[in-house]
Amino acid sequence: MTEEQFSNIAIIVLVGGLIVFMCFIIWDLGKKSGAGKFGTFVLFLALGVGVLGFVFKNVLVEFFLLK
């Protein structure tokens, strides 16, 4: 396994773990603040858009680099 392959796998695993941890933080924030179901949904929607933007940007970069 080359260093490049290891780096690619490590980035996917670690960034994926970070995204899952951020989802837990958003859920915990909604629970501790007493936001209710709708408030927790709004938190996921508002704070999750940044994560989705990051993932979408990486997908677009990979798509255009492969062309």
N, CA, C, O and CB atoms as a CASP TS submission, in Angstrom:
PFRMAT TS
TARGET T0000
AUTHOR 0000-0000-0000
METHOD Language model
MODEL 1
PARENT N/A
ATOM      1  N   MET     1       0.843  -1.171   0.000  1.00  0.00           N
ATOM      2  CA  MET     1       0.000   0.000   0.000  1.00  0.00           C
ATOM      3  C   MET     1       0.891   1.238   0.000  1.00  0.00           C
ATOM      4  O   MET     1       1.803   1.377   0.816  1.00  0.00           O
ATOM      5  CB  MET     1      -0.961  -0.004   1.216  1.00  0.00           C
ATOM      6  N   THR     2       0.602   2.119  -0.929  1.00  0.00           N
ATOM      7  CA  THR     2       1.405   3.327  -1.021  1.00  0.00           C
ATOM      8  C   THR     2       0.903   4.374  -0.027  1.00  0.00           C
ATOM      9  O   THR     2      -0.166   4.241   0.568  1.00  0.00           O
ATOM     10  CB  THR     2       1.378   3.885  -2.453  1.00  0.00           C
ATOM     11  N   GLU     3       1.706   5.406   0.125  1.00  0.00           N
ATOM     12  CA  GLU     3       1.329   6.490   1.039  1.00  0.00           C
ATOM     13  C   GLU     3       0.090   7.216   0.533  1.00  0.00           C
ATOM     14  O   GLU     3      -0.739   7.650   1.332  1.00  0.00           O
ATOM     15  CB  GLU     3       2.490   7.483   1.210  1.00  0.00           C
ATOM     16  N   GLU     4      -0.046   7.352  -0.772  1.00  0.00           N
ATOM     17  CA  GLU     4      -1.211   8.028  -1.354  1.00  0.00           C
ATOM     18  C   GLU     4      -2.489   7.233  -1.096  1.00  0.00           C
ATOM     19  O   GLU     4      -3.518   7.813  -0.748  1.00  0.00           O
ATOM     20  CB  GLU     4      -1.014   8.233  -2.868  1.00  0.00           C
ATOM     21  N   GLN     5      -2.432   5.915  -1.262  1.00  0.00           N
ATOM     22  CA  GLN     5      -3.596   5.080  -0.993  1.00  0.00           C
ATOM     23  C   GLN     5      -3.986   5.144   0.478  1.00  0.00           C
ATOM     24  O   GLN     5      -5.167   5.264   0.807  1.00  0.00           O
ATOM     25  CB  GLN     5      -3.320   3.633  -1.403  1.00  0.00           C
ATOM     26  N   PHE     6      -2.997   5.065   1.360  1.00  0.00           N
ATOM     27  CA  PHE     6      -3.269   5.146   2.792  1.00  0.00           C
ATOM     28  C   PHE     6      -3.894   6.491   3.155  1.00  0.00           C
ATOM     29  O   PHE     6      -4.832   6.546   3.950  1.00  0.00           O
ATOM     30  CB  PHE     6      -1.981   4.929   3.593  1.00  0.00           C
ATOM     31  N   SER     7      -3.381   7.569   2.578  1.00  0.00           N
ATOM     32  CA  SER     7      -3.917   8.902   2.858  1.00  0.00           C
ATOM     33  C   SER     7      -5.364   9.022   2.393  1.00  0.00           C
ATOM     34  O   SER     7      -6.203   9.573   3.107  1.00  0.00           O
ATOM     35  CB  SER     7      -3.058   9.975   2.181  1.00  0.00           C
ATOM     36  N   ASN     8      -5.659   8.509   1.203  1.00  0.00           N
ATOM     37  CA  ASN     8      -7.027   8.575   0.700  1.00  0.00           C
ATOM     38  C   ASN     8      -7.992   7.799   1.585  1.00  0.00           C
ATOM     39  O   ASN     8      -9.079   8.287   1.897  1.00  0.00           O
ATOM     40  CB  ASN     8      -7.089   8.044  -0.720  1.00  0.00           C
ATOM     41  N   ILE     9      -7.607   6.603   1.989  1.00  0.00           N
ATOM     42  CA  ILE     9      -8.467   5.791   2.861  1.00  0.00           C
ATOM     43  C   ILE     9      -8.621   6.458   4.221  1.00  0.00           C
ATOM     44  O   ILE     9      -9.725   6.511   4.764  1.00  0.00           O
ATOM     45  CB  ILE     9      -7.891   4.366   3.028  1.00  0.00           C
ATOM     46  N   ALA    10      -7.529   6.964   4.774  1.00  0.00           N
ATOM     47  CA  ALA    10      -7.588   7.608   6.087  1.00  0.00           C
ATOM     48  C   ALA    10      -8.467   8.853   6.059  1.00  0.00           C
ATOM     49  O   ALA    10      -9.221   9.097   7.001  1.00  0.00           O
ATOM     50  CB  ALA    10      -6.182   7.973   6.562  1.00  0.00           C
ATOM     51  N   ILE    11      -8.380   9.629   5.008  1.00  0.00           N
ATOM     52  CA  ILE    11      -9.211  10.835   4.910  1.00  0.00           C
ATOM     53  C   ILE    11     -10.679  10.460   4.838  1.00  0.00           C
ATOM     54  O   ILE    11     -11.505  11.082   5.506  1.00  0.00           O
ATOM     55  CB  ILE    11      -8.816  11.674   3.681  1.00  0.00           C
ATOM     56  N   ILE    12     -11.022   9.460   4.045  1.00  0.00           N
ATOM     57  CA  ILE    12     -12.421   9.036   3.924  1.00  0.00           C
ATOM     58  C   ILE    12     -12.948   8.552   5.275  1.00  0.00           C
ATOM     59  O   ILE    12     -14.046   8.927   5.686  1.00  0.00           O
ATOM     60  CB  ILE    12     -12.563   7.919   2.861  1.00  0.00           C
ATOM     61  N   VAL    13     -12.172   7.728   5.958  1.00  0.00           N
ATOM     62  CA  VAL    13     -12.612   7.177   7.238  1.00  0.00           C
ATOM     63  C   VAL    13     -12.695   8.272   8.304  1.00  0.00           C
ATOM     64  O   VAL    13     -13.688   8.353   9.027  1.00  0.00           O
ATOM     65  CB  VAL    13     -11.659   6.060   7.696  1.00  0.00           C
ATOM     66  N   LEU    14     -11.684   9.095   8.406  1.00  0.00           N
ATOM     67  CA  LEU    14     -11.653  10.104   9.463  1.00  0.00           C
ATOM     68  C   LEU    14     -12.652  11.230   9.223  1.00  0.00           C
ATOM     69  O   LEU    14     -13.287  11.689  10.172  1.00  0.00           O
ATOM     70  CB  LEU    14     -10.261  10.679   9.584  1.00  0.00           C
ATOM     71  N   VAL    15     -12.806  11.679   8.007  1.00  0.00           N
ATOM     72  CA  VAL    15     -13.803  12.724   7.724  1.00  0.00           C
ATOM     73  C   VAL    15     -15.207  12.149   7.892  1.00  0.00           C
ATOM     74  O   VAL    15     -16.102  12.836   8.382  1.00  0.00           O
ATOM     75  CB  VAL    15     -13.618  13.299   6.284  1.00  0.00           C
ATOM     76  N   GLY    16     -15.403  10.911   7.494  1.00  0.00           N
ATOM     77  CA  GLY    16     -16.696  10.250   7.725  1.00  0.00           C
ATOM     78  C   GLY    16     -17.017  10.153   9.206  1.00  0.00           C
ATOM     79  O   GLY    16     -18.148  10.400   9.624  1.00  0.00           O
ATOM     80  N   GLY    17     -16.012   9.790  10.000  1.00  0.00           N
ATOM     81  CA  GLY    17     -16.197   9.737  11.454  1.00  0.00           C
ATOM     82  C   GLY    17     -16.489  11.106  12.036  1.00  0.00           C
ATOM     83  O   GLY    17     -17.303  11.232  12.951  1.00  0.00           O
ATOM     84  N   LEU    18     -15.836  12.126  11.516  1.00  0.00           N
ATOM     85  CA  LEU    18     -16.084  13.490  11.979  1.00  0.00           C
ATOM     86  C   LEU    18     -17.507  13.934  11.651  1.00  0.00           C
ATOM     87  O   LEU    18     -18.150  14.594  12.468  1.00  0.00           O
ATOM     88  CB  LEU    18     -15.075  14.457  11.352  1.00  0.00           C
ATOM     89  N   ILE    19     -18.002  13.583  10.479  1.00  0.00           N
ATOM     90  CA  ILE    19     -19.368  13.933  10.099  1.00  0.00           C
ATOM     91  C   ILE    19     -20.372  13.225  11.005  1.00  0.00           C
ATOM     92  O   ILE    19     -21.352  13.832  11.437  1.00  0.00           O
ATOM     93  CB  ILE    19     -19.628  13.571   8.624  1.00  0.00           C
ATOM     94  N   VAL    20     -20.136  11.957  11.293  1.00  0.00           N
ATOM     95  CA  VAL    20     -21.023  11.226  12.210  1.00  0.00           C
ATOM     96  C   VAL    20     -20.983  11.860  13.589  1.00  0.00           C
ATOM     97  O   VAL    20     -22.027  12.002  14.225  1.00  0.00           O
ATOM     98  CB  VAL    20     -20.621   9.734  12.297  1.00  0.00           C
ATOM     99  N   PHE    21     -19.809  12.244  14.066  1.00  0.00           N
ATOM    100  CA  PHE    21     -19.690  12.884  15.372  1.00  0.00           C
ATOM    101  C   PHE    21     -20.407  14.233  15.388  1.00  0.00           C
ATOM    102  O   PHE    21     -21.031  14.589  16.388  1.00  0.00           O
ATOM    103  CB  PHE    21     -18.215  13.065  15.746  1.00  0.00           C
ATOM    104  N   MET    22     -20.324  14.982  14.295  1.00  0.00           N
ATOM    105  CA  MET    22     -21.026  16.258  14.218  1.00  0.00           C
ATOM    106  C   MET    22     -22.539  16.052  14.246  1.00  0.00           C
ATOM    107  O   MET    22     -23.260  16.857  14.835  1.00  0.00           O
ATOM    108  CB  MET    22     -20.617  17.016  12.950  1.00  0.00           C
ATOM    109  N   CYS    23     -23.027  14.986  13.618  1.00  0.00           N
ATOM    110  CA  CYS    23     -24.466  14.668  13.691  1.00  0.00           C
ATOM    111  C   CYS    23     -24.866  14.371  15.128  1.00  0.00           C
ATOM    112  O   CYS    23     -25.930  14.805  15.571  1.00  0.00           O
ATOM    113  CB  CYS    23     -24.814  13.461  12.781  1.00  0.00           C
ATOM    114  N   PHE    24     -24.034  13.637  15.865  1.00  0.00           N
ATOM    115  CA  PHE    24     -24.312  13.375  17.269  1.00  0.00           C
ATOM    116  C   PHE    24     -24.342  14.674  18.069  1.00  0.00           C
ATOM    117  O   PHE    24     -25.201  14.844  18.935  1.00  0.00           O
ATOM    118  CB  PHE    24     -23.269  12.418  17.850  1.00  0.00           C
ATOM    119  N   ILE    25     -23.427  15.582  17.795  1.00  0.00           N
ATOM    120  CA  ILE    25     -23.388  16.862  18.505  1.00  0.00           C
ATOM    121  C   ILE    25     -24.664  17.661  18.235  1.00  0.00           C
ATOM    122  O   ILE    25     -25.222  18.258  19.156  1.00  0.00           O
ATOM    123  CB  ILE    25     -22.143  17.678  18.085  1.00  0.00           C
ATOM    124  N   ILE    26     -25.130  17.680  16.989  1.00  0.00           N
ATOM    125  CA  ILE    26     -26.352  18.402  16.660  1.00  0.00           C
ATOM    126  C   ILE    26     -27.541  17.774  17.382  1.00  0.00           C
ATOM    127  O   ILE    26     -28.380  18.487  17.932  1.00  0.00           O
ATOM    128  CB  ILE    26     -26.587  18.408  15.135  1.00  0.00           C
ATOM    129  N   TRP    27     -27.616  16.445  17.383  1.00  0.00           N
ATOM    130  CA  TRP    27     -28.703  15.754  18.077  1.00  0.00           C
ATOM    131  C   TRP    27     -28.669  16.053  19.570  1.00  0.00           C
ATOM    132  O   TRP    27     -29.707  16.326  20.174  1.00  0.00           O
ATOM    133  CB  TRP    27     -28.618  14.240  17.839  1.00  0.00           C
ATOM    134  N   ASP    28     -27.491  16.003  20.163  1.00  0.00           N
ATOM    135  CA  ASP    28     -27.346  16.281  21.592  1.00  0.00           C
ATOM    136  C   ASP    28     -27.705  17.732  21.911  1.00  0.00           C
ATOM    137  O   ASP    28     -28.316  18.004  22.944  1.00  0.00           O
ATOM    138  CB  ASP    28     -25.913  15.979  22.052  1.00  0.00           C
ATOM    139  N   LEU    29     -27.337  18.650  21.049  1.00  0.00           N
ATOM    140  CA  LEU    29     -27.686  20.052  21.230  1.00  0.00           C
ATOM    141  C   LEU    29     -29.199  20.233  21.232  1.00  0.00           C
ATOM    142  O   LEU    29     -29.736  20.961  22.067  1.00  0.00           O
ATOM    143  CB  LEU    29     -27.049  20.909  20.132  1.00  0.00           C
ATOM    144  N   GLY    30     -29.884  19.581  20.310  1.00  0.00           N
ATOM    145  CA  GLY    30     -31.337  19.657  20.267  1.00  0.00           C
ATOM    146  C   GLY    30     -31.983  19.045  21.499  1.00  0.00           C
ATOM    147  O   GLY    30     -32.968  19.568  22.021  1.00  0.00           O
ATOM    148  N   LYS    31     -31.424  17.935  21.959  1.00  0.00           N
ATOM    149  CA  LYS    31     -31.974  17.249  23.131  1.00  0.00           C
ATOM    150  C   LYS    31     -31.774  18.078  24.398  1.00  0.00           C
ATOM    151  O   LYS    31     -32.709  18.248  25.180  1.00  0.00           O
ATOM    152  CB  LYS    31     -31.323  15.870  23.298  1.00  0.00           C
ATOM    153  N   LYS    32     -30.567  18.593  24.603  1.00  0.00           N
ATOM    154  CA  LYS    32     -30.275  19.347  25.822  1.00  0.00           C
ATOM    155  C   LYS    32     -30.960  20.708  25.853  1.00  0.00           C
ATOM    156  O   LYS    32     -31.237  21.236  26.930  1.00  0.00           O
ATOM    157  CB  LYS    32     -28.787  19.532  25.964  1.00  0.00           C
ATOM    158  N   SER    33     -31.233  21.278  24.687  1.00  0.00           N
ATOM    159  CA  SER    33     -31.884  22.589  24.664  1.00  0.00           C
ATOM    160  C   SER    33     -33.396  22.477  24.739  1.00  0.00           C
ATOM    161  O   SER    33     -34.082  23.491  24.870  1.00  0.00           O
ATOM    162  CB  SER    33     -31.491  23.347  23.412  1.00  0.00           C
ATOM    163  N   GLY    34     -33.928  21.268  24.660  1.00  0.00           N
ATOM    164  CA  GLY    34     -35.367  21.080  24.703  1.00  0.00           C
ATOM    165  C   GLY    34     -36.045  21.593  23.448  1.00  0.00           C
ATOM    166  O   GLY    34     -37.147  22.136  23.519  1.00  0.00           O
ATOM    167  N   ALA    35     -35.411  21.430  22.312  1.00  0.00           N
ATOM    168  CA  ALA    35     -35.911  21.994  21.060  1.00  0.00           C
ATOM    169  C   ALA    35     -37.125  21.245  20.520  1.00  0.00           C
ATOM    170  O   ALA    35     -37.859  21.797  19.700  1.00  0.00           O
ATOM    171  CB  ALA    35     -34.813  21.990  20.023  1.00  0.00           C
ATOM    172  N   GLY    36     -37.357  20.029  20.944  1.00  0.00           N
ATOM    173  CA  GLY    36     -38.460  19.244  20.397  1.00  0.00           C
ATOM    174  C   GLY    36     -38.097  18.660  19.048  1.00  0.00           C
ATOM    175  O   GLY    36     -36.981  18.824  18.554  1.00  0.00           O
ATOM    176  N   LYS    37     -39.067  17.975  18.464  1.00  0.00           N
ATOM    177  CA  LYS    37     -38.792  17.313  17.185  1.00  0.00           C
ATOM    178  C   LYS    37     -38.573  18.319  16.058  1.00  0.00           C
ATOM    179  O   LYS    37     -37.636  18.177  15.273  1.00  0.00           O
ATOM    180  CB  LYS    37     -39.940  16.375  16.823  1.00  0.00           C
ATOM    181  N   PHE    38     -39.432  19.335  15.975  1.00  0.00           N
ATOM    182  CA  PHE    38     -39.290  20.311  14.903  1.00  0.00           C
ATOM    183  C   PHE    38     -38.020  21.138  15.072  1.00  0.00           C
ATOM    184  O   PHE    38     -37.323  21.412  14.095  1.00  0.00           O
ATOM    185  CB  PHE    38     -40.508  21.226  14.855  1.00  0.00           C
ATOM    186  N   GLY    39     -37.720  21.532  16.292  1.00  0.00           N
ATOM    187  CA  GLY    39     -36.508  22.310  16.544  1.00  0.00           C
ATOM    188  C   GLY    39     -35.250  21.523  16.227  1.00  0.00           C
ATOM    189  O   GLY    39     -34.288  22.070  15.689  1.00  0.00           O
ATOM    190  N   THR    40     -35.256  20.237  16.560  1.00  0.00           N
ATOM    191  CA  THR    40     -34.110  19.390  16.238  1.00  0.00           C
ATOM    192  C   THR    40     -33.974  19.234  14.731  1.00  0.00           C
ATOM    193  O   THR    40     -32.864  19.214  14.200  1.00  0.00           O
ATOM    194  CB  THR    40     -34.246  18.014  16.907  1.00  0.00           C
ATOM    195  N   PHE    41     -35.118  19.121  14.039  1.00  0.00           N
ATOM    196  CA  PHE    41     -35.087  19.053  12.581  1.00  0.00           C
ATOM    197  C   PHE    41     -34.481  20.320  11.981  1.00  0.00           C
ATOM    198  O   PHE    41     -33.684  20.258  11.045  1.00  0.00           O
ATOM    199  CB  PHE    41     -36.498  18.832  12.031  1.00  0.00           C
ATOM    200  N   VAL    42     -34.873  21.465  12.533  1.00  0.00           N
ATOM    201  CA  VAL    42     -34.336  22.738  12.039  1.00  0.00           C
ATOM    202  C   VAL    42     -32.833  22.821  12.309  1.00  0.00           C
ATOM    203  O   VAL    42     -32.082  23.314  11.467  1.00  0.00           O
ATOM    204  CB  VAL    42     -35.069  23.933  12.702  1.00  0.00           C
ATOM    205  N   LEU    43     -32.391  22.348  13.466  1.00  0.00           N
ATOM    206  CA  LEU    43     -30.958  22.324  13.761  1.00  0.00           C
ATOM    207  C   LEU    43     -30.204  21.459  12.756  1.00  0.00           C
ATOM    208  O   LEU    43     -29.169  21.865  12.229  1.00  0.00           O
ATOM    209  CB  LEU    43     -30.714  21.808  15.184  1.00  0.00           C
ATOM    210  N   PHE    44     -30.732  20.259  12.494  1.00  0.00           N
ATOM    211  CA  PHE    44     -30.089  19.387  11.517  1.00  0.00           C
ATOM    212  C   PHE    44     -30.084  20.032  10.139  1.00  0.00           C
ATOM    213  O   PHE    44     -29.096  19.946   9.411  1.00  0.00           O
ATOM    214  CB  PHE    44     -30.793  18.029  11.463  1.00  0.00           C
ATOM    215  N   LEU    45     -31.186  20.675   9.784  1.00  0.00           N
ATOM    216  CA  LEU    45     -31.263  21.312   8.482  1.00  0.00           C
ATOM    217  C   LEU    45     -30.263  22.453   8.368  1.00  0.00           C
ATOM    218  O   LEU    45     -29.523  22.534   7.387  1.00  0.00           O
ATOM    219  CB  LEU    45     -32.670  21.820   8.227  1.00  0.00           C
ATOM    220  N   ALA    46     -30.234  23.333   9.359  1.00  0.00           N
ATOM    221  CA  ALA    46     -29.373  24.512   9.292  1.00  0.00           C
ATOM    222  C   ALA    46     -27.896  24.146   9.419  1.00  0.00           C
ATOM    223  O   ALA    46     -27.071  24.614   8.635  1.00  0.00           O
ATOM    224  CB  ALA    46     -29.755  25.502  10.384  1.00  0.00           C
ATOM    225  N   LEU    47     -27.563  23.321  10.392  1.00  0.00           N
ATOM    226  CA  LEU    47     -26.163  22.986  10.619  1.00  0.00           C
ATOM    227  C   LEU    47     -25.667  21.891   9.675  1.00  0.00           C
ATOM    228  O   LEU    47     -24.473  21.804   9.389  1.00  0.00           O
ATOM    229  CB  LEU    47     -25.965  22.552  12.054  1.00  0.00           C
ATOM    230  N   GLY    48     -26.580  21.067   9.201  1.00  0.00           N
ATOM    231  CA  GLY    48     -26.197  20.005   8.282  1.00  0.00           C
ATOM    232  C   GLY    48     -25.926  20.489   6.874  1.00  0.00           C
ATOM    233  O   GLY    48     -25.268  19.794   6.100  1.00  0.00           O
ATOM    234  N   VAL    49     -26.427  21.679   6.522  1.00  0.00           N
ATOM    235  CA  VAL    49     -26.191  22.217   5.184  1.00  0.00           C
ATOM    236  C   VAL    49     -24.700  22.457   4.955  1.00  0.00           C
ATOM    237  O   VAL    49     -24.211  22.266   3.842  1.00  0.00           O
ATOM    238  CB  VAL    49     -26.979  23.524   4.983  1.00  0.00           C
ATOM    239  N   GLY    50     -23.982  22.869   5.980  1.00  0.00           N
ATOM    240  CA  GLY    50     -22.542  23.067   5.855  1.00  0.00           C
ATOM    241  C   GLY    50     -21.815  21.770   5.561  1.00  0.00           C
ATOM    242  O   GLY    50     -20.897  21.739   4.742  1.00  0.00           O
ATOM    243  N   VAL    51     -22.223  20.699   6.226  1.00  0.00           N
ATOM    244  CA  VAL    51     -21.608  19.393   5.987  1.00  0.00           C
ATOM    245  C   VAL    51     -21.930  18.917   4.575  1.00  0.00           C
ATOM    246  O   VAL    51     -21.054  18.421   3.866  1.00  0.00           O
ATOM    247  CB  VAL    51     -22.093  18.357   7.031  1.00  0.00           C
ATOM    248  N   LEU    52     -23.184  19.070   4.171  1.00  0.00           N
ATOM    249  CA  LEU    52     -23.569  18.653   2.826  1.00  0.00           C
ATOM    250  C   LEU    52     -22.838  19.473   1.769  1.00  0.00           C
ATOM    251  O   LEU    52     -22.464  18.937   0.725  1.00  0.00           O
ATOM    252  CB  LEU    52     -25.081  18.781   2.639  1.00  0.00           C
ATOM    253  N   GLY    53     -22.633  20.749   2.019  1.00  0.00           N
ATOM    254  CA  GLY    53     -21.879  21.583   1.093  1.00  0.00           C
ATOM    255  C   GLY    53     -20.446  21.109   0.950  1.00  0.00           C
ATOM    256  O   GLY    53     -19.899  21.094  -0.153  1.00  0.00           O
ATOM    257  N   PHE    54     -19.839  20.722   2.061  1.00  0.00           N
ATOM    258  CA  PHE    54     -18.463  20.212   2.034  1.00  0.00           C
ATOM    259  C   PHE    54     -18.385  18.925   1.218  1.00  0.00           C
ATOM    260  O   PHE    54     -17.490  18.770   0.387  1.00  0.00           O
ATOM    261  CB  PHE    54     -17.946  19.964   3.469  1.00  0.00           C
ATOM    262  N   VAL    55     -19.311  18.010   1.450  1.00  0.00           N
ATOM    263  CA  VAL    55     -19.314  16.737   0.723  1.00  0.00           C
ATOM    264  C   VAL    55     -19.591  16.979  -0.760  1.00  0.00           C
ATOM    265  O   VAL    55     -18.935  16.388  -1.617  1.00  0.00           O
ATOM    266  CB  VAL    55     -20.368  15.769   1.318  1.00  0.00           C
ATOM    267  N   PHE    56     -20.558  17.844  -1.065  1.00  0.00           N
ATOM    268  CA  PHE    56     -20.905  18.138  -2.455  1.00  0.00           C
ATOM    269  C   PHE    56     -19.733  18.776  -3.199  1.00  0.00           C
ATOM    270  O   PHE    56     -19.487  18.474  -4.367  1.00  0.00           O
ATOM    271  CB  PHE    56     -22.125  19.060  -2.511  1.00  0.00           C
ATOM    272  N   LYS    57     -19.019  19.657  -2.511  1.00  0.00           N
ATOM    273  CA  LYS    57     -17.850  20.292  -3.128  1.00  0.00           C
ATOM    274  C   LYS    57     -16.799  19.248  -3.492  1.00  0.00           C
ATOM    275  O   LYS    57     -16.220  19.298  -4.577  1.00  0.00           O
ATOM    276  CB  LYS    57     -17.244  21.346  -2.181  1.00  0.00           C
ATOM    277  N   ASN    58     -16.555  18.317  -2.597  1.00  0.00           N
ATOM    278  CA  ASN    58     -15.567  17.274  -2.876  1.00  0.00           C
ATOM    279  C   ASN    58     -16.008  16.368  -4.016  1.00  0.00           C
ATOM    280  O   ASN    58     -15.183  15.942  -4.825  1.00  0.00           O
ATOM    281  CB  ASN    58     -15.313  16.443  -1.629  1.00  0.00           C
ATOM    282  N   VAL    59     -17.309  16.068  -4.086  1.00  0.00           N
ATOM    283  CA  VAL    59     -17.816  15.247  -5.188  1.00  0.00           C
ATOM    284  C   VAL    59     -17.640  15.985  -6.513  1.00  0.00           C
ATOM    285  O   VAL    59     -17.232  15.383  -7.507  1.00  0.00           O
ATOM    286  CB  VAL    59     -19.306  14.886  -4.963  1.00  0.00           C
ATOM    287  N   LEU    60     -17.941  17.273  -6.534  1.00  0.00           N
ATOM    288  CA  LEU    60     -17.771  18.044  -7.771  1.00  0.00           C
ATOM    289  C   LEU    60     -16.308  18.129  -8.189  1.00  0.00           C
ATOM    290  O   LEU    60     -15.993  18.007  -9.372  1.00  0.00           O
ATOM    291  CB  LEU    60     -18.340  19.449  -7.600  1.00  0.00           C
ATOM    292  N   VAL    61     -15.424  18.336  -7.237  1.00  0.00           N
ATOM    293  CA  VAL    61     -13.995  18.418  -7.554  1.00  0.00           C
ATOM    294  C   VAL    61     -13.521  17.094  -8.142  1.00  0.00           C
ATOM    295  O   VAL    61     -12.806  17.086  -9.145  1.00  0.00           O
ATOM    296  CB  VAL    61     -13.167  18.778  -6.292  1.00  0.00           C
ATOM    297  N   GLU    62     -13.905  15.986  -7.539  1.00  0.00           N
ATOM    298  CA  GLU    62     -13.500  14.672  -8.056  1.00  0.00           C
ATOM    299  C   GLU    62     -14.096  14.434  -9.449  1.00  0.00           C
ATOM    300  O   GLU    62     -13.429  13.881 -10.323  1.00  0.00           O
ATOM    301  CB  GLU    62     -13.943  13.547  -7.084  1.00  0.00           C
ATOM    302  N   PHE    63     -15.329  14.845  -9.652  1.00  0.00           N
ATOM    303  CA  PHE    63     -15.994  14.655 -10.939  1.00  0.00           C
ATOM    304  C   PHE    63     -15.273  15.438 -12.038  1.00  0.00           C
ATOM    305  O   PHE    63     -15.033  14.914 -13.125  1.00  0.00           O
ATOM    306  CB  PHE    63     -17.470  15.089 -10.853  1.00  0.00           C
ATOM    307  N   PHE    64     -14.932  16.686 -11.749  1.00  0.00           N
ATOM    308  CA  PHE    64     -14.287  17.510 -12.775  1.00  0.00           C
ATOM    309  C   PHE    64     -12.821  17.144 -12.965  1.00  0.00           C
ATOM    310  O   PHE    64     -12.280  17.344 -14.053  1.00  0.00           O
ATOM    311  CB  PHE    64     -14.403  18.980 -12.414  1.00  0.00           C
ATOM    312  N   LEU    65     -12.171  16.619 -11.948  1.00  0.00           N
ATOM    313  CA  LEU    65     -10.772  16.209 -12.105  1.00  0.00           C
ATOM    314  C   LEU    65     -10.664  14.925 -12.897  1.00  0.00           C
ATOM    315  O   LEU    65      -9.665  14.704 -13.582  1.00  0.00           O
ATOM    316  CB  LEU    65     -10.107  16.035 -10.745  1.00  0.00           C
ATOM    317  N   LEU    66     -11.680  14.066 -12.817  1.00  0.00           N
ATOM    318  CA  LEU    66     -11.632  12.817 -13.553  1.00  0.00           C
ATOM    319  C   LEU    66     -11.936  13.000 -15.024  1.00  0.00           C
ATOM    320  O   LEU    66     -11.602  12.131 -15.830  1.00  0.00           O
ATOM    321  CB  LEU    66     -12.590  11.836 -12.959  1.00  0.00           C
ATOM    322  N   LYS    67     -12.561  14.109 -15.400  1.00  0.00           N
ATOM    323  CA  LYS    67     -12.862  14.361 -16.820  1.00  0.00           C
ATOM    324  C   LYS    67     -11.631  14.746 -17.584  1.00  0.00           C
ATOM    325  O   LYS    67     -11.703  14.993 -18.788  1.00  0.00           O
ATOM    326  CB  LYS    67     -13.905  15.450 -16.966  1.00  0.00           C
TER
END
